[in-house]
Amino acid sequence: MPKVHLLDTVAGNIRSLVNAIEKVGYDVDWIRSPSDLASAERVIFPGVGHFGHCLTTIRKNGYAEPLKEYIASGRPFMGICVGMQALFEGSEENPSVEGLGIIPGQLKLFDSRTKAVPHIGWNNAATRSHTDESLYGLKPHNKYYYVHSYARPTSQPGLEGWDIASARYGDEEFVGAISKGNVFATQFHPEKSGKAGLRVLEAFLKQERITPLSGVAAKIEEQKGLGGLTRRVIACLDVRTNDQGDLVVTKGDQYDVREKTSGGDVRNLGKPVEMARKYFEDGADEVTFLNITSFRDCPVKDLPMLEILRRTSESVFVPLTIGGGIRDVVDTDGTKVSAGEIATLYFKSGADKVSIGSDAVTAAEEYYARGNKLDGTTAIEQISKAYGNQAVVVSVDPKRVYVSSRDATTHNTIKTAFPGPNGEQYCWYQCTIRGGREGRDMDVVQLVKAVEAMGAGEILLNCIDKDGTNSGFDLELIQSVKNAIAIPVIASSGAGNPDHFVEVFEKTTTDAALGAGMFHRGEYTVRQVKQHLAVKGLLVRDADSA
């Protein structure tokens, strides 16, 4: 097969890109030293993480000048996400670090006063042209997966002579993809953008730079109507070993995963890799694995979830999140392994994001005990520093505590439309650890504010009271958390039918919604949920569109 050379000097999920390249018929070689660039025929520079960390690493390892020389030679070059950002002159993310200066302009932080930051999800990359042609297979009606906090505004001058595909987030228009001569770069991740992304990757590798759109003109006026972030529908799989030692997908009722009959066996709803593939094909915008088995006696390098990620990423080309066990540990041979090293193993196996649960509560308690000060050692801080905050999800497991008045507690309370057992009109949401088995003296608002300060990029907001009830999401909980922080929130727990997804998107400002049991049991499909959202006028991604 023809070969592609990958530059692997920055943090991120490289395995998924390798799988995508192989999927479209190319083999992968690695650039191990700057001298390897001299003989490379096609180069892709991918990455997820911090602009300053990326460019510092590039220069420290001697790649900056050879990369410029490679690009100047006219051979095909593609940058993805941070690999694209590195091509600009600089970024607000780290003003003291210079970019490579291949493309004019500075990256700016999105305005978090009007929208969630990071910008996470499926958005457009519509060519700014009045012709019936697209750039490397980009189509104005397709959606592509973005995850970033900084972007190059299209309003900034200096891009004359460059072909641009733009996206819109709120009232801000930014560069989603850009090309000139042999250079092509995308802010989105083609390897995580389903069929549409694979087509773009294949078009670049074949150097099919301009593609006819069969009469579909990519007019700017049409872009404005088509543009914007879609409503994300996420499929979540709780994975654990059953009593026979097999890894299975299960689902609990208030976190109890054992059957009420059949001797109390662990509920077995299917095999993780097969179910993840089914949800991808059915249109899920992301797939989340939550490891609810500790694997305490397993060597770190042989963690069963690593193999699940490897196998899943071979055929699932949407973002994968893994939760459970992301903490400092002592390996079976006595070696200490940091949370950052654990996360690296997951990223190298195919994960795009890691989810941290109980340890986030402990870290938040220590944060407040220090007087709202960071210490740089928590798992959240370690991972976000290396990979960017978009790679860190905090999974929160709160439960309602009813009180007679706001003065009855020091915690953040809401006046609820659903009074307590004794007619209480107020409640607060207590954080829990150990799978909901232990409550802590911390409310959910305190927790999410602390982890946002530490560098978390997204909140997976569960609800013990709603888990397994199929009665709909806790809208009061979701909106109270959204009001407290600027980072995106994923609504979880309670979904039982498509109307629950409509309700949570229409009545709260949540950024995504997650389903589990209703999908696992086959009561409704992801496709049915998204079709129902579309009928109700909510913007969703068409997974079949390529």
ROPA-576591 format. One line per field, with one value per residue (C-alpha): residue number from 1; x, y, z; residue in one letter. Coordinates in nm, 2 decimals. Example, Ala and Ser with C-alpha at 12.3 -4.5 7.8 and 13.67 -1.06 7.14 Angstrom:
<sites>
nr: 1:2
X: 1.23:1.37
Y: -0.45:-0.11
Z: 0.78:0.71
rest: a:s
</sites>
This chain:
<sites>
nr: 1:2:3:4:5:6:7:8:9:10:11:12:13:14:15:16:17:18:19:20:21:22:23:24:25:26:27:28:29:30:31:32:33:34:35:36:37:38:39:40:41:42:43:44:45:46:47:48:49:50:51:52:53:54:55:56:57:58:59:60:61:62:63:64:65:66:67:68:69:70:71:72:73:74:75:76:77:78:79:80:81:82:83:84:85:86:87:88:89:90:91:92:93:94:95:96:97:98:99:100:101:102:103:104:105:106:107:108:109:110:111:112:113:114:115:116:117:118:119:120:121:122:123:124:125:126:127:128:129:130:131:132:133:134:135:136:137:138:139:140:141:142:143:144:145:146:147:148:149:150:151:152:153:154:155:156:157:158:159:160:161:162:163:164:165:166:167:168:169:170:171:172:173:174:175:176:177:178:179:180:181:182:183:184:185:186:187:188:189:190:191:192:193:194:195:196:197:198:199:200:201:202:203:204:205:206:207:208:209:210:211:212:213:214:215:216:217:218:219:220:221:222:223:224:225:226:227:228:229:230:231:232:233:234:235:236:237:238:239:240:241:242:243:244:245:246:247:248:249:250:251:252:253:254:255:256:257:258:259:260:261:262:263:264:265:266:267:268:269:270:271:272:273:274:275:276:277:278:279:280:281:282:283:284:285:286:287:288:289:290:291:292:293:294:295:296:297:298:299:300:301:302:303:304:305:306:307:308:309:310:311:312:313:314:315:316:317:318:319:320:321:322:323:324:325:326:327:328:329:330:331:332:333:334:335:336:337:338:339:340:341:342:343:344:345:346:347:348:349:350:351:352:353:354:355:356:357:358:359:360:361:362:363:364:365:366:367:368:369:370:371:372:373:374:375:376:377:378:379:380:381:382:383:384:385:386:387:388:389:390:391:392:393:394:395:396:397:398:399:400:401:402:403:404:405:406:407:408:409:410:411:412:413:414:415:416:417:418:419:420:421:422:423:424:425:426:427:428:429:430:431:432:433:434:435:436:437:438:439:440:441:442:443:444:445:446:447:448:449:450:451:452:453:454:455:456:457:458:459:460:461:462:463:464:465:466:467:468:469:470:471:472:473:474:475:476:477:478:479:480:481:482:483:484:485:486:487:488:489:490:491:492:493:494:495:496:497:498:499:500:501:502:503:504:505:506:507:508:509:510:511:512:513:514:515:516:517:518:519:520:521:522:523:524:525:526:527:528:529:530:531:532:533:534:535:536:537:538:539:540:541:542:543:544:545:546
X: 0.00:0.11:0.26:0.19:0.44:0.31:0.48:0.43:0.59:0.28:0.02:-0.30:-0.49:-0.27:-0.41:-0.75:-0.57:-0.36:-0.68:-0.85:-0.55:-0.54:-0.92:-0.88:-0.61:-0.27:0.01:0.17:0.54:0.65:0.88:1.12:1.38:1.39:1.60:1.31:1.13:1.37:1.25:0.88:0.63:0.32:0.33:0.05:0.11:-0.17:-0.22:-0.44:-0.33:-0.16:-0.02:0.28:0.36:0.33:0.56:0.81:0.83:0.87:1.16:1.33:1.34:1.47:1.17:1.08:1.32:1.30:0.92:0.94:1.18:0.95:0.65:0.86:0.95:0.59:0.52:0.17:0.14:-0.16:-0.20:-0.48:-0.61:-0.30:-0.10:-0.30:-0.27:0.11:0.12:0.00:0.21:0.10:-0.18:-0.34:-0.30:0.07:0.17:0.54:0.57:0.59:0.42:0.58:0.45:0.34:-0.01:-0.07:-0.26:-0.31:-0.54:-0.79:-0.98:-1.35:-1.57:-1.69:-1.94:-2.18:-2.11:-1.94:-1.56:-1.40:-1.60:-1.68:-1.89:-2.00:-1.99:-1.95:-1.65:-1.81:-1.58:-1.61:-1.68:-1.97:-1.86:-1.99:-1.66:-1.54:-1.20:-1.06:-1.41:-1.56:-1.93:-2.12:-2.40:-2.17:-2.07:-1.72:-1.59:-1.42:-1.27:-1.07:-1.08:-0.87:-0.94:-0.83:-1.11:-1.20:-1.25:-0.88:-0.70:-0.41:-0.56:-0.56:-0.46:-0.57:-0.87:-1.08:-1.36:-1.53:-1.74:-1.95:-1.98:-2.23:-2.16:-1.80:-1.69:-1.35:-1.13:-1.24:-1.00:-0.75:-0.54:-0.29:-0.07:0.05:-0.07:-0.40:-0.50:-0.81:-0.92:-1.16:-1.05:-1.13:-1.04:-1.32:-1.57:-1.73:-1.78:-1.75:-1.42:-1.28:-1.37:-1.17:-0.87:-0.88:-0.92:-0.61:-0.40:-0.51:-0.45:-0.80:-0.79:-1.10:-1.42:-1.74:-2.05:-2.30:-2.46:-2.47:-2.33:-2.14:-2.26:-2.18:-2.55:-2.62:-2.33:-2.49:-2.81:-2.63:-2.37:-2.36:-2.30:-2.53:-2.70:-2.48:-2.63:-2.39:-2.41:-2.27:-2.16:-2.09:-1.83:-1.74:-1.66:-1.95:-1.93:-1.78:-1.50:-1.62:-1.62:-1.98:-2.19:-2.43:-2.68:-2.78:-3.09:-2.95:-2.62:-2.72:-2.61:-2.73:-3.05:-3.33:-3.38:-3.15:-2.94:-2.84:-2.60:-2.45:-2.68:-2.53:-2.65:-2.38:-2.02:-1.85:-1.68:-1.97:-2.22:-1.99:-1.97:-2.35:-2.40:-2.14:-2.32:-2.65:-2.53:-2.40:-2.20:-1.97:-1.92:-1.83:-1.70:-1.72:-1.51:-1.69:-1.45:-1.13:-0.90:-0.68:-0.48:-0.40:-0.07:-0.13:0.00:-0.25:-0.56:-0.86:-1.00:-0.69:-0.77:-1.14:-1.02:-0.78:-1.04:-1.32:-1.10:-1.04:-1.40:-1.55:-1.46:-1.63:-1.48:-1.42:-1.42:-1.29:-1.37:-1.26:-0.92:-0.76:-0.56:-0.21:-0.17:0.09:0.14:0.15:0.53:0.53:0.61:0.43:0.23:0.09:-0.26:-0.09:0.08:-0.25:-0.42:-0.14:-0.19:-0.56:-0.49:-0.24:-0.50:-0.76:-0.93:-0.99:-1.10:-1.06:-1.32:-1.23:-1.49:-1.43:-1.08:-1.21:-1.42:-1.12:-0.91:-1.19:-1.20:-0.82:-0.85:-1.10:-0.89:-0.59:-0.81:-0.91:-0.55:-0.41:-0.11:-0.05:-0.04:-0.40:-0.49:-0.70:-0.41:-0.15:-0.36:-0.50:-0.15:-0.02:-0.32:-0.54:-0.85:-1.07:-0.92:-1.04:-1.40:-1.52:-1.80:-2.02:-2.26:-2.48:-2.80:-3.08:-3.08:-3.41:-3.41:-3.69:-3.53:-3.22:-3.09:-3.10:-2.77:-2.46:-2.47:-2.60:-2.97:-3.25:-3.62:-3.76:-4.08:-4.07:-4.11:-3.94:-4.11:-4.21:-4.31:-3.97:-3.95:-3.57:-3.29:-2.92:-2.72:-2.47:-2.16:-2.08:-1.79:-1.73:-2.01:-2.26:-2.21:-2.05:-2.18:-1.95:-2.00:-1.97:-2.25:-2.24:-2.18:-1.88:-1.74:-1.78:-1.64:-1.33:-1.26:-1.31:-1.04:-0.81:-0.85:-1.14:-1.29:-1.63:-1.87:-2.05:-2.34:-2.51:-2.79:-2.83:-3.20:-3.27:-3.05:-3.24:-3.58:-3.65:-3.84:-3.63:-3.33:-3.32:-3.36:-3.32:-2.98:-2.86:-2.94:-2.80:-2.47:-2.48:-2.53:-2.23:-1.96:-1.84:-1.73:-1.96:-2.20:-2.33:-2.67:-2.69:-2.92:-3.30:-3.34:-3.62:-3.75:-3.68:-3.90:-3.66:-3.38:-3.60:-3.70:-3.35:-3.23:-3.53:-3.56:-3.19:-2.88:-2.70:-2.44:-2.50:-2.72:-2.64:-2.84:-2.76:-3.03:-3.29:-3.03:-2.89:-3.23:-3.33:-3.63:-3.52:-3.22:-2.98:-3.11:-3.47:-3.37:-3.18:-3.46:-3.71:-3.48:-3.47:-3.85:-3.87:-3.64:-3.32:-2.99:-2.84:-2.57:-2.68:-2.45:-2.53:-2.43:-2.10
Y: 0.00:0.36:0.51:0.81:0.95:1.06:1.31:1.18:1.44:1.57:1.44:1.29:0.99:0.88:0.52:0.64:0.83:0.53:0.32:0.58:0.60:0.22:0.22:0.44:0.22:0.36:0.23:0.43:0.50:0.71:1.01:0.93:1.20:1.53:1.36:1.13:1.42:1.43:1.11:1.13:1.16:1.26:1.39:1.44:1.64:1.55:1.65:1.72:1.95:2.27:2.51:2.60:2.24:2.13:2.40:2.37:2.00:2.05:2.30:2.10:1.79:1.98:1.95:2.32:2.40:2.06:2.09:2.43:2.28:1.99:2.22:2.45:2.14:2.12:1.77:1.71:1.82:1.80:1.94:1.83:2.02:2.14:2.03:2.30:2.56:2.51:2.65:2.99:3.27:3.24:3.18:3.34:3.01:3.08:3.42:3.37:3.08:3.14:2.93:2.80:3.10:2.91:3.07:3.43:3.51:3.45:3.20:3.36:3.21:3.17:3.41:3.20:3.46:3.36:2.99:2.69:2.66:2.43:2.41:2.04:1.87:1.85:2.16:2.27:2.32:2.49:2.62:3.00:2.99:3.06:2.77:2.42:2.28:2.18:2.15:1.80:1.65:1.90:1.94:2.24:2.02:1.77:1.79:1.73:1.68:1.97:1.99:2.31:2.64:2.85:2.93:3.16:3.41:3.46:3.83:3.86:3.99:3.81:3.50:3.64:3.35:3.08:2.86:2.86:2.64:2.81:2.71:2.92:2.89:3.13:3.47:3.38:3.25:3.07:2.87:2.51:2.41:2.59:2.51:2.66:2.46:2.15:2.25:2.14:2.17:2.11:2.23:1.94:1.57:1.38:1.05:1.12:1.26:0.94:0.87:1.24:1.27:0.95:1.10:1.41:1.21:1.00:1.30:1.46:1.14:1.10:1.47:1.52:1.89:2.01:1.80:1.87:1.90:1.79:2.14:2.21:2.56:2.63:2.99:3.19:3.27:2.89:2.84:3.07:2.87:2.54:2.64:2.58:2.31:2.01:1.86:1.56:1.23:1.00:0.63:0.52:0.16:0.06:-0.22:-0.47:-0.83:-1.06:-1.35:-1.57:-1.33:-1.20:-0.83:-0.73:-0.41:-0.38:-0.12:-0.05:0.08:0.35:0.19:-0.17:-0.38:-0.72:-0.88:-0.91:-1.27:-1.54:-1.56:-1.19:-1.22:-0.91:-0.79:-0.88:-0.66:-0.75:-0.73:-0.39:-0.37:-0.51:-0.27:0.03:-0.05:-0.08:0.26:0.42:0.28:0.39:0.76:0.81:1.12:0.98:0.66:0.65:0.35:0.36:0.09:0.00:-0.29:-0.20:-0.47:-0.43:-0.74:-0.67:-0.52:-0.17:-0.25:-0.54:-0.35:-0.51:-0.17:-0.10:-0.39:-0.28:0.06:-0.08:-0.30:-0.04:0.23:0.00:0.04:0.33:0.67:0.90:1.02:0.76:0.85:0.61:0.65:0.45:0.39:0.72:0.78:0.74:0.37:0.11:-0.16:-0.53:-0.52:-0.23:0.04:0.37:0.48:0.83:0.93:1.10:0.78:0.58:0.84:0.82:0.44:0.50:0.77:0.55:0.27:0.48:0.71:1.07:1.18:1.03:1.06:1.11:1.03:0.98:1.12:1.45:1.49:1.42:1.67:1.93:1.88:1.94:2.24:2.42:2.31:2.50:2.81:2.76:2.71:2.46:2.24:2.10:1.74:1.62:1.39:1.66:1.91:1.65:1.54:1.88:2.03:1.77:1.70:2.01:2.05:1.92:1.57:1.57:1.49:1.48:1.24:1.36:1.14:1.37:1.29:1.51:1.61:1.79:2.08:2.29:2.63:2.78:2.86:2.50:2.43:2.61:2.43:2.57:2.51:2.53:2.58:2.26:2.19:1.84:1.86:1.62:1.34:1.58:1.86:2.03:2.30:2.31:2.07:2.06:1.80:1.60:1.47:1.10:0.87:0.50:0.45:0.65:0.44:0.72:1.08:1.38:1.72:1.89:2.00:1.97:2.34:2.34:2.04:2.16:2.50:2.34:2.10:2.37:2.57:2.26:2.22:1.99:2.06:1.89:1.76:1.43:1.50:1.19:1.18:0.89:0.97:0.94:0.65:0.36:0.52:0.60:0.91:1.18:1.39:1.60:1.94:2.14:1.97:2.02:2.39:2.47:2.32:2.49:2.83:2.77:2.70:2.79:2.44:2.20:1.97:1.63:1.54:1.18:0.95:0.90:0.89:0.65:0.77:1.02:1.29:1.31:1.42:1.68:1.80:1.84:2.03:2.26:2.33:2.35:2.48:2.14:2.08:1.70:1.42:1.06:0.74:0.39:0.14:0.25:0.18:-0.14:-0.30:-0.21:0.00:0.29:0.33:0.63:0.68:0.71:0.97:1.18:1.16:1.27:1.56:1.67:1.65:1.89:2.14:2.06:2.05:1.70:1.53:1.29:0.99:0.86:1.18:1.13
Z: 0.00:-0.05:0.26:0.48:0.73:1.07:1.30:1.65:1.88:2.05:2.29:2.16:2.03:1.73:1.71:1.57:1.30:1.21:1.19:0.97:0.73:0.70:0.65:0.34:0.19:0.31:0.53:0.80:0.87:1.17:1.15:1.44:1.37:1.17:0.90:0.82:0.66:0.37:0.22:0.32:0.04:0.24:0.59:0.85:1.16:1.41:1.77:2.07:2.34:2.43:2.16:2.37:2.47:2.11:1.96:2.25:2.18:1.81:1.85:2.14:1.92:1.61:1.39:1.33:1.04:0.87:0.87:0.70:0.45:0.38:0.32:0.10:-0.12:-0.24:-0.11:0.05:0.41:0.64:0.99:1.22:1.53:1.71:1.40:1.22:1.50:1.49:1.14:1.25:1.39:1.74:1.99:2.30:2.46:2.51:2.37:2.45:2.21:1.84:1.58:1.26:1.07:0.76:0.77:0.88:1.19:1.56:1.74:1.97:2.27:2.22:2.42:2.72:2.83:2.56:2.50:2.65:2.60:2.49:2.16:2.15:1.90:1.54:1.32:0.96:0.74:0.45:0.17:0.13:-0.24:-0.49:-0.71:-0.72:-0.59:-0.24:-0.09:-0.04:-0.03:0.22:0.18:0.33:0.47:0.64:1.01:1.14:1.49:1.67:2.02:2.09:2.28:2.04:1.68:1.39:1.33:0.97:1.03:1.10:0.78:0.61:0.45:0.09:-0.14:0.10:0.04:0.36:0.49:0.78:1.08:1.31:1.69:1.83:1.67:1.60:1.26:1.24:1.01:1.01:0.73:0.52:0.21:-0.03:-0.27:-0.10:0.25:0.39:0.76:0.96:1.30:1.32:1.35:1.02:1.19:1.44:1.19:1.07:0.70:0.61:0.78:0.62:0.28:0.35:0.47:0.16:-0.07:0.08:0.05:-0.31:-0.37:-0.50:-0.40:-0.57:-0.57:-0.77:-0.56:-0.82:-0.84:-0.47:-0.45:-0.13:-0.10:0.20:0.26:0.27:0.51:0.76:0.76:0.78:1.03:1.40:1.66:1.66:1.96:2.06:2.14:2.33:2.39:2.72:2.81:3.17:3.14:3.42:3.47:3.55:3.79:3.52:3.46:3.12:3.03:2.96:2.92:3.21:3.35:3.70:3.88:4.13:4.05:4.14:3.84:3.97:3.85:4.11:4.00:3.85:4.16:4.15:3.86:3.70:3.43:3.09:2.80:2.55:2.44:2.46:2.12:1.93:2.10:2.04:1.67:1.65:1.81:1.58:1.27:1.42:1.44:1.80:1.81:2.08:2.27:2.63:2.82:3.20:3.36:3.68:3.77:3.94:3.79:4.10:4.04:3.67:3.55:3.42:3.07:3.04:3.16:2.98:2.89:2.68:2.45:2.43:2.32:2.06:1.90:1.92:1.75:1.45:1.34:1.54:1.39:1.65:1.98:2.25:2.62:2.89:3.26:3.57:3.72:3.60:3.92:4.07:4.13:4.24:3.97:4.06:4.06:4.31:4.05:4.10:3.80:3.78:3.66:3.37:3.26:3.29:3.07:2.82:2.79:2.72:2.47:2.29:2.28:2.11:2.37:2.29:2.64:2.99:3.26:3.63:3.90:4.27:4.26:4.14:4.45:4.67:4.47:4.50:4.88:4.90:4.67:4.90:5.21:5.05:5.02:4.65:4.54:4.29:4.36:4.02:4.13:4.08:3.79:3.63:3.63:3.51:3.22:3.11:3.12:2.88:2.66:2.70:2.91:2.62:2.70:3.06:3.16:3.52:3.59:3.88:4.08:4.29:4.48:4.62:4.98:5.07:5.32:5.47:5.37:5.22:5.57:5.67:5.50:5.38:5.05:4.72:4.71:4.46:4.50:4.35:4.16:4.31:4.69:4.92:5.12:5.40:5.16:5.16:4.89:4.87:4.80:4.73:4.54:4.75:4.57:4.62:4.56:4.52:4.27:4.48:4.79:5.00:5.03:5.09:5.25:4.92:4.68:4.30:4.23:4.46:4.28:3.92:4.00:4.16:3.87:3.61:3.79:3.79:3.41:3.34:3.00:3.03:3.30:3.27:3.49:3.63:3.89:4.13:4.19:3.82:3.73:3.58:3.62:3.25:3.38:3.21:3.30:3.62:3.45:3.77:3.84:3.48:3.46:3.80:3.69:3.35:3.53:3.75:3.49:3.14:3.02:2.84:3.03:2.92:3.07:3.19:3.39:3.34:2.96:2.87:2.53:2.26:2.41:2.71:2.48:2.32:2.67:2.80:2.49:2.49:2.86:2.96:2.79:2.81:2.55:2.50:2.63:2.71:2.69:2.81:2.91:2.66:2.38:2.53:2.58:2.22:2.33:2.11:1.88:1.86:1.51:1.63:1.89:1.64:1.39:1.66:1.75:1.38:1.35:1.65:1.47:1.67:1.47:1.46:1.26:0.98:1.03:0.68:0.51:0.33
rest: m:p:k:v:h:l:l:d:t:v:a:g:n:i:r:s:l:v:n:a:i:e:k:v:g:y:d:v:d:w:i:r:s:p:s:d:l:a:s:a:e:r:v:i:f:p:g:v:g:h:f:g:h:c:l:t:t:i:r:k:n:g:y:a:e:p:l:k:e:y:i:a:s:g:r:p:f:m:g:i:c:v:g:m:q:a:l:f:e:g:s:e:e:n:p:s:v:e:g:l:g:i:i:p:g:q:l:k:l:f:d:s:r:t:k:a:v:p:h:i:g:w:n:n:a:a:t:r:s:h:t:d:e:s:l:y:g:l:k:p:h:n:k:y:y:y:v:h:s:y:a:r:p:t:s:q:p:g:l:e:g:w:d:i:a:s:a:r:y:g:d:e:e:f:v:g:a:i:s:k:g:n:v:f:a:t:q:f:h:p:e:k:s:g:k:a:g:l:r:v:l:e:a:f:l:k:q:e:r:i:t:p:l:s:g:v:a:a:k:i:e:e:q:k:g:l:g:g:l:t:r:r:v:i:a:c:l:d:v:r:t:n:d:q:g:d:l:v:v:t:k:g:d:q:y:d:v:r:e:k:t:s:g:g:d:v:r:n:l:g:k:p:v:e:m:a:r:k:y:f:e:d:g:a:d:e:v:t:f:l:n:i:t:s:f:r:d:c:p:v:k:d:l:p:m:l:e:i:l:r:r:t:s:e:s:v:f:v:p:l:t:i:g:g:g:i:r:d:v:v:d:t:d:g:t:k:v:s:a:g:e:i:a:t:l:y:f:k:s:g:a:d:k:v:s:i:g:s:d:a:v:t:a:a:e:e:y:y:a:r:g:n:k:l:d:g:t:t:a:i:e:q:i:s:k:a:y:g:n:q:a:v:v:v:s:v:d:p:k:r:v:y:v:s:s:r:d:a:t:t:h:n:t:i:k:t:a:f:p:g:p:n:g:e:q:y:c:w:y:q:c:t:i:r:g:g:r:e:g:r:d:m:d:v:v:q:l:v:k:a:v:e:a:m:g:a:g:e:i:l:l:n:c:i:d:k:d:g:t:n:s:g:f:d:l:e:l:i:q:s:v:k:n:a:i:a:i:p:v:i:a:s:s:g:a:g:n:p:d:h:f:v:e:v:f:e:k:t:t:t:d:a:a:l:g:a:g:m:f:h:r:g:e:y:t:v:r:q:v:k:q:h:l:a:v:k:g:l:l:v:r:d:a:d:s:a
</sites>
